[in-house]
Amino acid sequence: MYPSDYQMPPASNGLELDASVLNNVVVSKTSGCKDSSKDRQRNKYEKMVLK
């Protein structure tokens, strides 16, 4: 998802041991369902905006 030259931000407060053991890879994922917006129920805020 990210360009190959993108610099990942370093994990804060990490030690060398942490970096060798933990997976600090950023994962991007969209929230919500993949269905069309017509098929899902809207929350009260969306209903107010779409009036």
VENZIHU-V841409 format. One line per field, one symbol per residue. ss: DSSP state (A for helix, B for strand, O for the rest). phi: phi as a letter, one per 40 degrees, with the letter a starting at -180 (. if undefined). burial: I if it has 24 or more other ideal C-beta (glycine too) atoms within 12 Angstrom, else O. A space follows every 10 residues. Layout:
ss: ???
phi: ???
burial: ???
This chain:
ss: OOOOOOOOOO OOOOOAAAAA AOOOOOOOOO OOOOOOOOOO OOOAAAAAAO O
phi: .ccccccccc ccfcbccdcc bccbccbbac bgcccccccb cccccccccc c
burial: OOOOOOOOOO OOOOOOOOOO OOOOOOOOOO OOOOOOOOOO OOOOOOOOOO O
